[in-house]
Amino acid sequence: MHFLKMHKDKAFASLLGLLLGCLLPVLSPAHMVGVSTEELARGSDLVVEGTVEGTTSQWSNDGTTIYTSATVVIQRVIRGKTEQNRVVVEYEGGEVGRDGLKVSDVAEMAKGEKVLLFLTRGRSRKDGFAFHTVGKAQGKYTVGDDGIARKKGVSLGRGREVIDAEIPVDVLIEKIQSVQ
């Protein structure tokens, strides 16, 4: 009898270990590979410095995803060209009524926030086109009153050494403008 109980305990422990082993990759947070300032600049249609005027979250046309549109008033175009003084940047996540969606490694924005953005043109989830950050959260810097540009909300698995996580905004702009 003692042998059967010991055998059941071993079988249960093995099954539990197998289940946990299968679930661990799903439960682990996503880690991005670091993208350098030069790579971000090369992958961008437009790089701007500006202030977030406001955000609005809504459901996508197909009703499957909540996304947020952030309107950014442009103070300076650093790379690329635009005749507009505002851009709309879309990203996954947000809250609509009692429903919410939180997405890791996304460049969330808040009203009044000063930002430097690496942008690419893409299709809007509603209609027409919108801009999206290059490299997800890596394509956004928050610019502090102290003149320092900081990356926030980025979980890097490798490549941490190639990113400019905290850099004077003027130095960052010079670096972006020097990219061929």
Helices and strands as residue ranges (DSSP letters): H 2-27, E 32-33, H 37-42, E 46-59, E 66-79, E 86-92, E 94-96, E 99-101, E 114-123, E 129-133, G 136-139, E 140-143, E 148-150, E 156-158, G 160-162, E 166-168, H 169-177
